[in-house]
């Protein structure tokens, strides 16, 4: 189903004339891939000068300043050189369409493996419902066809979660090897995912029946990938490996020297935050404390918060924590599998009619927002500092639209009013989480264990 929906959306978008086929970093990834496939090198300056992106139809205007940095031997190289290796086979076959098809395939496989993992933890109807809800709504439905490493990261995290659960069930070391390969590829496609790889070791430790053997199996592909990363960096940038590894990273300059606010802005900012574009994601916050109530999720209460916090910290301090010229919030897309697990725990544990009605209301609003985002895709590119173009599309330029937008703080630039609003948000979210934790925290047996007892 996901392949069908994602493919239809891709065909629709490449026929539209009001939006670019690609934008932002997508163009850079595709140009480097073309250099890799046609020139067999990672120095794409000639490809930029020849405007290959215009000739092949995946971008419609000249790139004024190619995003290249000096490398060894006087070459100009891209800061993103490893993700294109994943795109190369599809691009070699069908150019841009092949790269987009690769992303659609990875997106669909991510949904499949997350569903297979969820059905081991929850009822099958819950697993299917939440997989479809989160993978066919904003933001992932927007990214399913876009050529970004975040899409590949969702696949790798979903596969690693499934492999870890299979390791716990079967005890076979091959699943530890598979989970390690996912962790190894995670930082290989982009260094900004390295902390997710670190968190995946916590998941291995929680699921491993034989620690020493499984650590060796998990660590083998990670060590090999790290060595390959250093070799590629040395080839491109010379002996200054640290410079090569951090060439694409910049400390935040968006917030006037206060990058701390980007950590909260990823979720709560009125123009660039996750919750204003996809309000159902609120459900994952109170779901996190309920992890310790599941006896089959021993250790996950550390893995999931650690993964979310580490990645959020890394992205909150990034040069453009809103994700640049891309649908927001791009940098949180890799964490979607974890958000779905937390939302599933809340959904299954909470039988309160009022809470479920509120979740249904959030879901309905998210569906409406998704529909309007697909009709007006440029409304989710928060390029202007104070803009939120999607809500006015849905609610019109009315007092209600202004009220919804103003519920969220403006964290670029941060002001005293924004700080007060942020504190209020954090207090409310903490109060809701603590209340539900106290009401729903009784330890429960795994679903499968209950099923077998009956």
Helices and strands as residue ranges (DSSP letters): H 2-15, H 25-34, I 35-39, H 45-49, H 52-55, E 68-70, G 72-74, E 76-78, H 83-121, H 124-135, H 140-143, H 149-170, H 173-189, G 191-193, H 194-207, H 211-237, H 241-245, H 260-268, H 274-277, G 279-282, H 283-288, G 289-293, G 295-297, H 300-316, G 330-335, H 336-349, H 353-375, G 377-380, H 389-395, H 399-406, H 416-440, H 447-453
